[in-house]
Amino acid sequence: MFGPAGHLYVYFTYGMHHCANVVTGSESGAEAVLLRGITPLVGVAAMTERRPAARRTADLANGPGKLCAAFGLDLGHNGHDMCGYSDIWVGDDGCEPELSPYVGPRVGISKAVDLPWRWRAHTSR
């Protein structure tokens, strides 16, 4: 969560999972968006190879640790420029998300559970 905006912040947690955030704030603050999960549309074979225990395509990257494993993200990707031209980037694929994203309670925590900081948008693809 520290570093220049637009860069990847990867960390190892619980002694077993990598998690990734895209830094959104200034270098002096801790502001980032956790890459929580995705529904794979392409690259399913590569993700399945990296996550052979996943029983369904929907389970390949439906959590922060699973997402990093499916994409092969680890500490070596920390600090990667997400706005540059490389193999890791965030972009617009032209597919419009649903206009009413799901907003729900935060999970896995005991404080501020009621804050609507957990949301997802999906496409009809």
MOPAC internal coordinates of N, CA, C and O (Angstrom, degrees):
PM7 1SCF
backbone

  N    0.0000 0     0.00 0     0.00 0    0    0    0
  C    1.4437 1     0.00 0     0.00 0    1    0    0
  C    1.5146 1   110.89 1     0.00 0    2    1    0
  O    1.2310 1   121.31 1   176.50 1    3    2    1
  N    1.2996 1   115.09 1    -3.50 1    3    2    1
  C    1.4610 1   120.40 1  -178.78 1    5    3    2
  C    1.5239 1   108.67 1  -108.56 1    6    5    3
  O    1.2310 1   120.47 1   -38.88 1    7    6    5
  N    1.2808 1   116.71 1   141.12 1    7    6    5
  C    1.4587 1   121.06 1   179.17 1    9    7    6
  C    1.5081 1   109.93 1   128.41 1   10    9    7
  O    1.2310 1   120.65 1     4.43 1   11   10    9
  N    1.3159 1   116.36 1  -175.57 1   11   10    9
  C    1.4603 1   119.65 1  -178.38 1   13   11   10
  C    1.5336 1   112.03 1   -71.85 1   14   13   11
  O    1.2310 1   120.72 1   -34.32 1   15   14   13
  N    1.3093 1   116.24 1   145.68 1   15   14   13
  C    1.4633 1   121.85 1   178.80 1   17   15   14
  C    1.5233 1   109.68 1   -57.71 1   18   17   15
  O    1.2310 1   121.30 1   -35.21 1   19   18   17
  N    1.3263 1   115.11 1   144.79 1   19   18   17
  C    1.4523 1   121.04 1   178.76 1   21   19   18
  C    1.5174 1   113.92 1    88.32 1   22   21   19
  O    1.2310 1   120.54 1  -177.04 1   23   22   21
  N    1.3198 1   116.57 1     2.96 1   23   22   21
  C    1.4564 1   120.27 1   179.82 1   25   23   22
  C    1.5331 1   110.21 1  -105.90 1   26   25   23
  O    1.2310 1   120.95 1   -25.31 1   27   26   25
  N    1.3113 1   115.79 1   154.69 1   27   26   25
  C    1.4504 1   122.10 1   179.94 1   29   27   26
  C    1.5203 1   109.81 1   -83.83 1   30   29   27
  O    1.2310 1   120.85 1   -45.48 1   31   30   29
  N    1.3167 1   115.98 1   134.52 1   31   30   29
  C    1.4609 1   122.46 1   174.39 1   33   31   30
  C    1.5236 1   106.25 1  -116.41 1   34   33   31
  O    1.2310 1   120.69 1   -72.69 1   35   34   33
  N    1.3300 1   116.29 1   107.31 1   35   34   33
  C    1.4552 1   122.08 1  -178.16 1   37   35   34
  C    1.5240 1   108.47 1  -109.05 1   38   37   35
  O    1.2310 1   120.56 1   -44.05 1   39   38   37
  N    1.3223 1   116.54 1   135.95 1   39   38   37
  C    1.4600 1   120.59 1   178.45 1   41   39   38
  C    1.5172 1   109.79 1  -140.36 1   42   41   39
  O    1.2310 1   120.78 1   -20.31 1   43   42   41
  N    1.3081 1   116.12 1   159.69 1   43   42   41
  C    1.4543 1   123.95 1  -179.91 1   45   43   42
  C    1.5220 1   107.71 1  -102.77 1   46   45   43
  O    1.2310 1   119.91 1   -50.86 1   47   46   45
  N    1.3168 1   117.77 1   129.14 1   47   46   45
  C    1.4541 1   120.49 1  -174.94 1   49   47   46
  C    1.5298 1   111.55 1  -131.13 1   50   49   47
  O    1.2310 1   121.08 1   -27.73 1   51   50   49
  N    1.2981 1   115.54 1   152.27 1   51   50   49
  C    1.4605 1   123.56 1   179.50 1   53   51   50
  C    1.5284 1   112.57 1    54.46 1   54   53   51
  O    1.2310 1   120.28 1  -159.12 1   55   54   53
  N    1.3215 1   117.06 1    20.88 1   55   54   53
  C    1.4553 1   120.94 1   178.54 1   57   55   54
  C    1.5076 1   115.06 1    66.65 1   58   57   55
  O    1.2310 1   120.26 1  -164.69 1   59   58   57
  N    1.3472 1   117.11 1    15.31 1   59   58   57
  C    1.4585 1   117.97 1  -176.72 1   61   59   58
  C    1.5223 1   116.30 1  -151.79 1   62   61   59
  O    1.2310 1   118.91 1   161.19 1   63   62   61
  N    1.3210 1   119.69 1   -18.81 1   63   62   61
  C    1.4623 1   121.04 1  -174.17 1   65   63   62
  C    1.5277 1   111.24 1  -124.61 1   66   65   63
  O    1.2310 1   121.19 1   -35.79 1   67   66   65
  N    1.3103 1   115.34 1   144.21 1   67   66   65
  C    1.4594 1   120.45 1   168.73 1   69   67   66
  C    1.5239 1   107.13 1   -94.66 1   70   69   67
  O    1.2310 1   120.67 1   -36.12 1   71   70   69
  N    1.3083 1   116.31 1   143.88 1   71   70   69
  C    1.4569 1   122.72 1   173.43 1   73   71   70
  C    1.5175 1   107.14 1  -127.95 1   74   73   71
  O    1.2310 1   120.66 1   -27.70 1   75   74   73
  N    1.3306 1   116.35 1   152.30 1   75   74   73
  C    1.4583 1   120.71 1  -177.77 1   77   75   74
  C    1.5172 1   110.37 1  -131.45 1   78   77   75
  O    1.2310 1   121.43 1   -40.70 1   79   78   77
  N    1.3108 1   114.88 1   139.30 1   79   78   77
  C    1.4631 1   123.34 1   175.46 1   81   79   78
  C    1.5202 1   107.44 1  -125.72 1   82   81   79
  O    1.2310 1   120.51 1   -28.62 1   83   82   81
  N    1.3135 1   116.63 1   151.38 1   83   82   81
  C    1.4542 1   121.11 1   168.53 1   85   83   82
  C    1.5256 1   105.85 1  -101.72 1   86   85   83
  O    1.2310 1   120.62 1   -58.83 1   87   86   85
  N    1.3165 1   116.41 1   121.17 1   87   86   85
  C    1.4605 1   121.89 1  -178.56 1   89   87   86
  C    1.5267 1   108.77 1   -67.39 1   90   89   87
  O    1.2310 1   120.97 1   -44.87 1   91   90   89
  N    1.3400 1   115.76 1   135.13 1   91   90   89
  C    1.4623 1   120.32 1  -177.45 1   93   91   90
  C    1.5206 1   113.54 1  -121.56 1   94   93   91
  O    1.2310 1   119.64 1   168.60 1   95   94   93
  N    1.3102 1   118.29 1   -11.40 1   95   94   93
  C    1.4562 1   120.49 1  -175.75 1   97   95   94
  C    1.5154 1   112.89 1  -110.84 1   98   97   95
  O    1.2310 1   121.81 1    15.95 1   99   98   97
  N    1.3128 1   114.15 1  -164.05 1   99   98   97
  C    1.4591 1   120.36 1   179.79 1  101   99   98
  C    1.5242 1   109.81 1   -79.53 1  102  101   99
  O    1.2310 1   120.70 1   -14.96 1  103  102  101
  N    1.3180 1   116.27 1   165.04 1  103  102  101
  C    1.4557 1   120.89 1  -179.29 1  105  103  102
  C    1.5226 1   112.38 1   -66.30 1  106  105  103
  O    1.2310 1   119.72 1   161.31 1  107  106  105
  N    1.3271 1   118.13 1   -18.69 1  107  106  105
  C    1.4591 1   120.35 1  -178.02 1  109  107  106
  C    1.5269 1   113.02 1   -86.87 1  110  109  107
  O    1.2310 1   120.03 1   172.25 1  111  110  109
  N    1.3253 1   117.55 1    -7.75 1  111  110  109
  C    1.4523 1   120.44 1  -178.86 1  113  111  110
  C    1.5128 1   111.54 1  -122.80 1  114  113  111
  O    1.2310 1   121.23 1    -8.28 1  115  114  113
  N    1.3143 1   115.26 1   171.72 1  115  114  113
  C    1.4639 1   121.09 1   178.04 1  117  115  114
  C    1.5221 1   108.40 1  -109.89 1  118  117  115
  O    1.2310 1   120.64 1   -89.13 1  119  118  117
  N    1.3242 1   116.39 1    90.87 1  119  118  117
  C    1.4560 1   121.24 1  -179.42 1  121  119  118
  C    1.5168 1   108.33 1  -133.77 1  122  121  119
  O    1.2310 1   121.19 1   -55.86 1  123  122  121
  N    1.3420 1   115.32 1   124.14 1  123  122  121
  C    1.4535 1   119.48 1  -178.69 1  125  123  122
  C    1.5198 1   110.18 1  -160.91 1  126  125  123
  O    1.2310 1   121.11 1   -13.96 1  127  126  125
  N    1.3138 1   115.48 1   166.04 1  127  126  125
  C    1.4550 1   122.76 1   176.12 1  129  127  126
  C    1.5243 1   107.50 1  -115.43 1  130  129  127
  O    1.2310 1   120.94 1   -58.09 1  131  130  129
  N    1.3334 1   115.81 1   121.91 1  131  130  129
  C    1.4502 1   121.19 1   177.86 1  133  131  130
  C    1.5244 1   109.48 1   -70.84 1  134  133  131
  O    1.2310 1   120.72 1   -49.04 1  135  134  133
  N    1.3169 1   116.22 1   130.96 1  135  134  133
  C    1.4621 1   120.70 1   173.15 1  137  135  134
  C    1.5262 1   105.83 1   -81.07 1  138  137  135
  O    1.2310 1   120.93 1   -81.06 1  139  138  137
  N    1.3164 1   115.82 1    98.94 1  139  138  137
  C    1.4637 1   123.07 1  -167.78 1  141  139  138
  C    1.5136 1   113.80 1   -84.24 1  142  141  139
  O    1.2310 1   120.06 1   141.89 1  143  142  141
  N    1.3177 1   117.49 1   -38.11 1  143  142  141
  C    1.4524 1   120.39 1  -178.39 1  145  143  142
  C    1.5066 1   110.98 1   174.61 1  146  145  143
  O    1.2310 1   121.35 1   -18.69 1  147  146  145
  N    1.3127 1   115.02 1   161.31 1  147  146  145
  C    1.4657 1   120.63 1   177.67 1  149  147  146
  C    1.5217 1   108.77 1  -142.26 1  150  149  147
  O    1.2310 1   121.02 1   -17.53 1  151  150  149
  N    1.2995 1   115.66 1   162.47 1  151  150  149
  C    1.4519 1   122.10 1   168.60 1  153  151  150
  C    1.5212 1   105.85 1  -104.28 1  154  153  151
  O    1.2310 1   119.73 1   -65.10 1  155  154  153
  N    1.3227 1   118.13 1   114.90 1  155  154  153
  C    1.4708 1   119.83 1  -176.11 1  157  155  154
  C    1.5244 1   112.23 1   -64.25 1  158  157  155
  O    1.2310 1   121.02 1   -46.64 1  159  158  157
  N    1.3195 1   115.66 1   133.36 1  159  158  157
  C    1.4629 1   122.04 1   174.19 1  161  159  158
  C    1.5229 1   110.91 1  -112.31 1  162  161  159
  O    1.2310 1   120.79 1   149.24 1  163  162  161
  N    1.3192 1   116.10 1   -30.76 1  163  162  161
  C    1.4670 1   122.35 1   176.77 1  165  163  162
  C    1.5259 1   107.83 1  -138.33 1  166  165  163
  O    1.2310 1   120.69 1   -17.70 1  167  166  165
  N    1.3114 1   116.28 1   162.30 1  167  166  165
  C    1.4590 1   120.26 1   178.31 1  169  167  166
  C    1.5110 1   114.37 1    76.15 1  170  169  167
  O    1.2310 1   120.16 1  -161.86 1  171  170  169
  N    1.3192 1   117.30 1    18.14 1  171  170  169
  C    1.4619 1   121.42 1  -175.78 1  173  171  170
  C    1.5287 1   111.53 1   -61.69 1  174  173  171
  O    1.2310 1   119.82 1   140.75 1  175  174  173
  N    1.3200 1   117.96 1   -39.25 1  175  174  173
  C    1.4685 1   120.66 1  -178.85 1  177  175  174
  C    1.5305 1   111.00 1   -61.65 1  178  177  175
  O    1.2310 1   120.17 1   135.51 1  179  178  177
  N    1.3214 1   117.28 1   -44.49 1  179  178  177
  C    1.4693 1   120.97 1   179.36 1  181  179  178
  C    1.5267 1   110.59 1   -65.68 1  182  181  179
  O    1.2310 1   120.33 1   139.68 1  183  182  181
  N    1.3306 1   116.97 1   -40.32 1  183  182  181
  C    1.4613 1   120.29 1   178.81 1  185  183  182
  C    1.5243 1   111.09 1   -65.60 1  186  185  183
  O    1.2310 1   120.47 1   139.64 1  187  186  185
  N    1.3165 1   116.71 1   -40.36 1  187  186  185
  C    1.4624 1   121.32 1   178.79 1  189  187  186
  C    1.5221 1   110.33 1   -63.56 1  190  189  187
  O    1.2310 1   120.55 1   142.32 1  191  190  189
  N    1.3171 1   116.55 1   -37.68 1  191  190  189
  C    1.4570 1   120.69 1   177.46 1  193  191  190
  C    1.5261 1   111.28 1   -63.84 1  194  193  191
  O    1.2310 1   120.49 1   142.19 1  195  194  193
  N    1.3343 1   116.68 1   -37.81 1  195  194  193
  C    1.4653 1   121.14 1   179.76 1  197  195  194
  C    1.5254 1   112.18 1   -78.93 1  198  197  195
  O    1.2310 1   120.26 1   154.88 1  199  198  197
  N    1.3451 1   117.10 1   -25.12 1  199  198  197
  C    1.4673 1   121.83 1  -178.07 1  201  199  198
  C    1.5303 1   110.45 1  -127.37 1  202  201  199
  O    1.2310 1   120.15 1  -113.84 1  203  202  201
  N    1.3312 1   117.32 1    66.16 1  203  202  201
  C    1.4658 1   119.79 1  -175.33 1  205  203  202
  C    1.5284 1   114.28 1   -64.33 1  206  205  203
  O    1.2310 1   119.24 1   160.28 1  207  206  205
  N    1.3185 1   119.06 1   -19.72 1  207  206  205
  C    1.4662 1   121.05 1   179.60 1  209  207  206
  C    1.5269 1   112.83 1   -76.96 1  210  209  207
  O    1.2310 1   119.97 1   165.83 1  211  210  209
  N    1.3300 1   117.66 1   -14.17 1  211  210  209
  C    1.4695 1   120.21 1   179.74 1  213  211  210
  C    1.5259 1   109.01 1   -67.04 1  214  213  211
  O    1.2310 1   120.96 1   -51.54 1  215  214  213
  N    1.3070 1   115.77 1   128.46 1  215  214  213
  C    1.4684 1   120.16 1  -176.85 1  217  215  214
  C    1.5214 1   113.10 1   -87.17 1  218  217  215
  O    1.2310 1   121.04 1   153.81 1  219  218  217
  N    1.3386 1   115.62 1   -26.19 1  219  218  217
  C    1.4699 1   120.00 1  -178.99 1  221  219  218
  C    1.5241 1   108.65 1  -132.07 1  222  221  219
  O    1.2310 1   120.71 1   -24.43 1  223  222  221
  N    1.3066 1   116.25 1   155.57 1  223  222  221
  C    1.4677 1   120.75 1   176.79 1  225  223  222
  C    1.5190 1   110.05 1   -56.49 1  226  225  223
  O    1.2310 1   120.43 1   141.68 1  227  226  225
  N    1.3221 1   116.78 1   -38.32 1  227  226  225
  C    1.4696 1   121.23 1  -179.17 1  229  227  226
  C    1.5237 1   112.30 1   -62.95 1  230  229  227
  O    1.2310 1   119.83 1   159.05 1  231  230  229
  N    1.3347 1   117.92 1   -20.95 1  231  230  229
  C    1.4585 1   121.90 1  -178.19 1  233  231  230
  C    1.5318 1   113.64 1   -93.12 1  234  233  231
  O    1.2310 1   119.90 1   178.37 1  235  234  233
  N    1.3130 1   117.80 1    -1.63 1  235  234  233
  C    1.4653 1   120.47 1  -176.53 1  237  235  234
  C    1.5211 1   113.12 1   -64.66 1  238  237  235
  O    1.2310 1   120.04 1   141.30 1  239  238  237
  N    1.3239 1   117.54 1   -38.70 1  239  238  237
  C    1.4644 1   120.55 1  -173.29 1  241  239  238
  C    1.5191 1   111.60 1  -143.68 1  242  241  239
  O    1.2310 1   120.37 1  -142.34 1  243  242  241
  N    1.3363 1   116.90 1    37.66 1  243  242  241
  C    1.4699 1   120.77 1  -176.34 1  245  243  242
  C    1.5240 1   113.13 1   -94.56 1  246  245  243
  O    1.2310 1   120.34 1  -144.13 1  247  246  245
  N    1.3019 1   116.96 1    35.87 1  247  246  245
  C    1.4569 1   123.63 1   175.12 1  249  247  246
  C    1.5172 1   107.88 1  -170.43 1  250  249  247
  O    1.2310 1   119.65 1   -20.16 1  251  250  249
  N    1.3274 1   118.27 1   159.84 1  251  250  249
  C    1.4676 1   120.60 1  -174.89 1  253  251  250
  C    1.5265 1   114.00 1   -59.27 1  254  253  251
  O    1.2310 1   120.08 1   136.38 1  255  254  253
  N    1.3319 1   117.44 1   -43.62 1  255  254  253
  C    1.4572 1   120.16 1   178.82 1  257  255  254
  C    1.5161 1   111.75 1   -69.73 1  258  257  255
  O    1.2310 1   120.88 1   140.71 1  259  258  257
  N    1.3234 1   115.92 1   -39.29 1  259  258  257
  C    1.4626 1   120.82 1   178.87 1  261  259  258
  C    1.5255 1   110.56 1   -65.68 1  262  261  259
  O    1.2310 1   120.42 1   140.01 1  263  262  261
  N    1.3293 1   116.80 1   -39.99 1  263  262  261
  C    1.4620 1   121.02 1   178.40 1  265  263  262
  C    1.5235 1   110.35 1   -59.77 1  266  265  263
  O    1.2310 1   120.40 1   132.51 1  267  266  265
  N    1.3281 1   116.85 1   -47.49 1  267  266  265
  C    1.4636 1   120.11 1  -179.68 1  269  267  266
  C    1.5230 1   110.93 1   -62.82 1  270  269  267
  O    1.2310 1   120.51 1   137.51 1  271  270  269
  N    1.3356 1   116.64 1   -42.49 1  271  270  269
  C    1.4615 1   119.50 1   178.62 1  273  271  270
  C    1.5264 1   110.67 1   -63.86 1  274  273  271
  O    1.2310 1   120.04 1   135.68 1  275  274  273
  N    1.3326 1   117.52 1   -44.32 1  275  274  273
  C    1.4620 1   121.47 1  -178.84 1  277  275  274
  C    1.5282 1   112.12 1   -61.97 1  278  277  275
  O    1.2310 1   120.66 1   143.10 1  279  278  277
  N    1.3289 1   116.33 1   -36.90 1  279  278  277
  C    1.4583 1   120.26 1   179.43 1  281  279  278
  C    1.5320 1   112.55 1   -90.30 1  282  281  279
  O    1.2310 1   120.19 1   174.56 1  283  282  281
  N    1.3271 1   117.25 1    -5.44 1  283  282  281
  C    1.4612 1   120.47 1  -179.43 1  285  283  282
  C    1.5156 1   113.05 1    73.39 1  286  285  283
  O    1.2310 1   119.98 1  -152.46 1  287  286  285
  N    1.3213 1   117.65 1    27.54 1  287  286  285
  C    1.4641 1   121.97 1  -179.51 1  289  287  286
  C    1.5235 1   109.98 1   -84.24 1  290  289  287
  O    1.2310 1   120.65 1   -45.82 1  291  290  289
  N    1.3231 1   116.36 1   134.18 1  291  290  289
  C    1.4607 1   121.58 1   177.15 1  293  291  290
  C    1.5252 1   109.22 1  -145.97 1  294  293  291
  O    1.2310 1   120.02 1     8.85 1  295  294  293
  N    1.3137 1   117.57 1  -171.15 1  295  294  293
  C    1.4657 1   121.17 1  -176.16 1  297  295  294
  C    1.5289 1   112.69 1   -59.90 1  298  297  295
  O    1.2310 1   120.06 1   156.07 1  299  298  297
  N    1.3115 1   117.48 1   -23.93 1  299  298  297
  C    1.4583 1   120.67 1   176.75 1  301  299  298
  C    1.5199 1   113.63 1   -64.81 1  302  301  299
  O    1.2310 1   120.57 1   163.97 1  303  302  301
  N    1.3300 1   116.51 1   -16.03 1  303  302  301
  C    1.4695 1   121.09 1   178.85 1  305  303  302
  C    1.5278 1   112.81 1   -94.81 1  306  305  303
  O    1.2310 1   120.18 1   175.10 1  307  306  305
  N    1.3316 1   117.27 1    -4.90 1  307  306  305
  C    1.4570 1   120.03 1   179.63 1  309  307  306
  C    1.5266 1   109.98 1   -58.86 1  310  309  307
  O    1.2310 1   120.53 1   -47.64 1  311  310  309
  N    1.3265 1   116.60 1   132.36 1  311  310  309
  C    1.4560 1   122.06 1   179.39 1  313  311  310
  C    1.5102 1   114.23 1    87.58 1  314  313  311
  O    1.2310 1   119.80 1   179.88 1  315  314  313
  N    1.3242 1   117.99 1    -0.12 1  315  314  313
  C    1.4640 1   121.63 1  -179.05 1  317  315  314
  C    1.5282 1   110.79 1   -62.91 1  318  317  315
  O    1.2310 1   120.30 1   -43.72 1  319  318  317
  N    1.3177 1   117.03 1   136.28 1  319  318  317
  C    1.4613 1   122.82 1   178.77 1  321  319  318
  C    1.5268 1   109.18 1   -77.28 1  322  321  319
  O    1.2310 1   120.13 1   -71.00 1  323  322  321
  N    1.3230 1   117.36 1   109.00 1  323  322  321
  C    1.4609 1   122.50 1  -178.53 1  325  323  322
  C    1.5255 1   112.91 1   -77.77 1  326  325  323
  O    1.2310 1   120.44 1   171.00 1  327  326  325
  N    1.3259 1   116.76 1    -9.00 1  327  326  325
  C    1.4640 1   120.34 1  -178.90 1  329  327  326
  C    1.5236 1   111.62 1   -98.88 1  330  329  327
  O    1.2310 1   120.18 1   175.04 1  331  330  329
  N    1.3149 1   117.26 1    -4.96 1  331  330  329
  C    1.4562 1   121.15 1  -178.33 1  333  331  330
  C    1.5131 1   112.13 1   -85.56 1  334  333  331
  O    1.2310 1   121.26 1     1.56 1  335  334  333
  N    1.2791 1   115.19 1  -178.44 1  335  334  333
  C    1.4619 1   121.68 1   179.16 1  337  335  334
  C    1.5147 1   108.27 1   -98.09 1  338  337  335
  O    1.2310 1   120.64 1   -80.93 1  339  338  337
  N    1.3303 1   116.39 1    99.07 1  339  338  337
  C    1.4551 1   120.92 1  -179.69 1  341  339  338
  C    1.5181 1   108.66 1  -156.61 1  342  341  339
  O    1.2310 1   120.75 1    13.24 1  343  342  341
  N    1.3103 1   116.17 1  -166.76 1  343  342  341
  C    1.4610 1   120.47 1  -177.83 1  345  343  342
  C    1.5210 1   113.66 1   -80.68 1  346  345  343
  O    1.2310 1   119.23 1   170.30 1  347  346  345
  N    1.3206 1   119.08 1    -9.70 1  347  346  345
  C    1.4602 1   122.52 1   177.24 1  349  347  346
  C    1.5226 1   108.08 1  -122.26 1  350  349  347
  O    1.2310 1   120.40 1   -59.52 1  351  350  349
  N    1.3231 1   116.85 1   120.48 1  351  350  349
  C    1.4515 1   120.54 1  -178.02 1  353  351  350
  C    1.5264 1   109.48 1  -159.53 1  354  353  351
  O    1.2310 1   121.02 1   -16.48 1  355  354  353
  N    1.2987 1   115.65 1   163.52 1  355  354  353
  C    1.4558 1   122.24 1   173.21 1  357  355  354
  C    1.5142 1   106.02 1  -115.71 1  358  357  355
  O    1.2310 1   120.82 1   -50.56 1  359  358  357
  N    1.3163 1   116.04 1   129.44 1  359  358  357
  C    1.4554 1   118.55 1  -176.82 1  361  359  358
  C    1.5092 1   111.75 1  -149.89 1  362  361  359
  O    1.2310 1   121.67 1    -3.20 1  363  362  361
  N    1.2907 1   114.40 1   176.80 1  363  362  361
  C    1.4503 1   123.00 1   179.55 1  365  363  362
  C    1.5254 1   107.97 1  -102.03 1  366  365  363
  O    1.2310 1   120.64 1   -61.08 1  367  366  365
  N    1.3355 1   116.38 1   118.92 1  367  366  365
  C    1.4650 1   119.38 1  -179.89 1  369  367  366
  C    1.5228 1   111.91 1   -89.29 1  370  369  367
  O    1.2310 1   120.38 1  -176.47 1  371  370  369
  N    1.3307 1   116.88 1     3.53 1  371  370  369
  C    1.4536 1   121.01 1   177.91 1  373  371  370
  C    1.5144 1   114.42 1    85.59 1  374  373  371
  O    1.2310 1   119.94 1   174.50 1  375  374  373
  N    1.3193 1   117.72 1    -5.50 1  375  374  373
  C    1.4565 1   121.76 1  -179.56 1  377  375  374
  C    1.5254 1   108.12 1   -88.71 1  378  377  375
  O    1.2310 1   120.34 1   -58.07 1  379  378  377
  N    1.3012 1   116.96 1   121.93 1  379  378  377
  C    1.4568 1   121.78 1  -177.58 1  381  379  378
  C    1.5303 1   111.11 1   -72.06 1  382  381  379
  O    1.2310 1   119.54 1   -51.23 1  383  382  381
  N    1.3424 1   118.49 1   128.77 1  383  382  381
  C    1.4652 1   119.59 1   174.36 1  385  383  382
  C    1.5206 1   110.03 1   -73.85 1  386  385  383
  O    1.2310 1   121.02 1   -18.44 1  387  386  385
  N    1.3102 1   115.65 1   161.56 1  387  386  385
  C    1.4575 1   120.00 1   174.37 1  389  387  386
  C    1.5193 1   107.66 1   -58.64 1  390  389  387
  O    1.2310 1   119.79 1   -36.49 1  391  390  389
  N    1.3166 1   118.00 1   143.51 1  391  390  389
  C    1.4613 1   121.20 1  -176.87 1  393  391  390
  C    1.5152 1   113.26 1   -77.12 1  394  393  391
  O    1.2310 1   119.63 1   163.58 1  395  394  393
  N    1.3166 1   118.32 1   -16.42 1  395  394  393
  C    1.4624 1   120.03 1   178.34 1  397  395  394
  C    1.5323 1   108.68 1  -116.12 1  398  397  395
  O    1.2310 1   120.49 1   -94.53 1  399  398  397
  N    1.3294 1   116.66 1    85.47 1  399  398  397
  C    1.4608 1   118.72 1  -177.97 1  401  399  398
  C    1.5268 1   111.17 1   -66.41 1  402  401  399
  O    1.2310 1   121.23 1   -25.85 1  403  402  401
  N    1.3137 1   115.25 1   154.15 1  403  402  401
  C    1.4534 1   121.55 1   175.28 1  405  403  402
  C    1.5229 1   107.86 1   -70.05 1  406  405  403
  O    1.2310 1   120.36 1   -48.00 1  407  406  405
  N    1.3032 1   116.92 1   132.00 1  407  406  405
  C    1.4558 1   122.12 1   173.26 1  409  407  406
  C    1.5216 1   105.96 1  -125.63 1  410  409  407
  O    1.2310 1   120.93 1   -51.42 1  411  410  409
  N    1.3149 1   115.82 1   128.58 1  411  410  409
  C    1.4505 1   118.08 1  -177.28 1  413  411  410
  C    1.5123 1   112.29 1  -144.67 1  414  413  411
  O    1.2310 1   120.85 1    -1.18 1  415  414  413
  N    1.3143 1   115.98 1   178.82 1  415  414  413
  C    1.4646 1   120.60 1  -178.71 1  417  415  414
  C    1.5163 1   111.46 1   -69.91 1  418  417  415
  O    1.2310 1   121.05 1   -27.45 1  419  418  417
  N    1.3005 1   115.59 1   152.55 1  419  418  417
  C    1.4503 1   121.27 1   175.59 1  421  419  418
  C    1.5159 1   107.97 1   -71.53 1  422  421  419
  O    1.2310 1   120.39 1   -31.78 1  423  422  421
  N    1.3210 1   116.86 1   148.22 1  423  422  421
  C    1.4588 1   120.82 1  -177.76 1  425  423  422
  C    1.5215 1   110.19 1  -122.40 1  426  425  423
  O    1.2310 1   121.09 1   -23.41 1  427  426  425
  N    1.3248 1   115.53 1   156.59 1  427  426  425
  C    1.4493 1   120.74 1   177.16 1  429  427  426
  C    1.5142 1   114.94 1    76.98 1  430  429  427
  O    1.2310 1   120.25 1  -165.61 1  431  430  429
  N    1.3255 1   117.13 1    14.39 1  431  430  429
  C    1.4578 1   122.07 1   179.30 1  433  431  430
  C    1.5179 1   108.92 1  -134.53 1  434  433  431
  O    1.2310 1   120.45 1   -13.49 1  435  434  433
  N    1.3273 1   116.75 1   166.51 1  435  434  433
  C    1.4579 1   119.13 1   179.79 1  437  435  434
  C    1.5263 1   112.58 1  -115.17 1  438  437  435
  O    1.2310 1   119.77 1   167.02 1  439  438  437
  N    1.3335 1   118.04 1   -12.98 1  439  438  437
  C    1.4631 1   121.06 1  -179.27 1  441  439  438
  C    1.5212 1   110.00 1  -113.50 1  442  441  439
  O    1.2310 1   120.73 1   -33.97 1  443  442  441
  N    1.3107 1   116.22 1   146.03 1  443  442  441
  C    1.4677 1   123.23 1   176.34 1  445  443  442
  C    1.5239 1   112.39 1    56.53 1  446  445  443
  O    1.2310 1   120.47 1  -146.31 1  447  446  445
  N    1.3186 1   116.71 1    33.69 1  447  446  445
  C    1.4579 1   122.07 1  -179.68 1  449  447  446
  C    1.5273 1   111.10 1   -61.15 1  450  449  447
  O    1.2310 1   120.54 1   148.76 1  451  450  449
  N    1.3240 1   116.57 1   -31.24 1  451  450  449
  C    1.4524 1   121.28 1  -175.61 1  453  451  450
  C    1.5348 1   114.10 1   -76.55 1  454  453  451
  O    1.2310 1   119.59 1   169.01 1  455  454  453
  N    1.3315 1   118.39 1   -10.99 1  455  454  453
  C    1.4659 1   120.03 1  -179.82 1  457  455  454
  C    1.5298 1   109.71 1   -69.36 1  458  457  455
  O    1.2310 1   119.81 1   -48.83 1  459  458  457
  N    1.3269 1   117.97 1   131.17 1  459  458  457
  C    1.4708 1   121.32 1  -176.32 1  461  459  458
  C    1.5372 1   112.09 1   -79.59 1  462  461  459
  O    1.2310 1   120.77 1  -119.05 1  463  462  461
  N    1.3157 1   116.13 1    60.95 1  463  462  461
  C    1.4612 1   120.74 1  -177.09 1  465  463  462
  C    1.5149 1   112.43 1  -102.93 1  466  465  463
  O    1.2310 1   120.18 1  -169.35 1  467  466  465
  N    1.3063 1   117.25 1    10.65 1  467  466  465
  C    1.4589 1   120.98 1   176.46 1  469  467  466
  C    1.5165 1   106.81 1  -117.72 1  470  469  467
  O    1.2310 1   120.60 1   -63.59 1  471  470  469
  N    1.3238 1   116.46 1   116.41 1  471  470  469
  C    1.4501 1   119.57 1  -177.86 1  473  471  470
  C    1.5139 1   109.44 1  -146.25 1  474  473  471
  O    1.2310 1   121.54 1   -17.84 1  475  474  473
  N    1.3014 1   114.65 1   162.16 1  475  474  473
  C    1.4609 1   119.68 1   174.98 1  477  475  474
  C    1.5104 1   108.74 1  -149.70 1  478  477  475
  O    1.2310 1   121.78 1   -30.76 1  479  478  477
  N    1.2800 1   114.20 1   149.24 1  479  478  477
  C    1.4576 1   121.91 1   173.29 1  481  479  478
  C    1.5178 1   105.91 1  -117.57 1  482  481  479
  O    1.2310 1   120.60 1   -30.14 1  483  482  481
  N    1.2884 1   116.47 1   149.86 1  483  482  481
  C    1.4539 1   118.70 1   177.86 1  485  483  482
  C    1.5153 1   109.74 1  -139.12 1  486  485  483
  O    1.2310 1   121.69 1   -16.49 1  487  486  485
  N    1.2948 1   114.36 1   163.51 1  487  486  485
  C    1.4556 1   119.89 1   179.15 1  489  487  486
  C    1.5214 1   108.42 1  -110.94 1  490  489  487
  O    1.2310 1   121.08 1   -13.78 1  491  490  489
  N    1.2967 1   115.55 1   166.22 1  491  490  489
  C    1.4626 1   119.60 1   179.22 1  493  491  490
  C    1.5214 1   111.53 1   -93.30 1  494  493  491
  O    1.2310 1   120.57 1  -167.90 1  495  494  493
  N    1.3213 1   116.51 1    12.10 1  495  494  493
  C    1.4773 1   120.57 1   178.58 1  497  495  494
  C    1.4822 1   111.83 1   -62.65 1  498  497  495
  O    1.2310 1   120.10 1   180.00 1  499  498  497

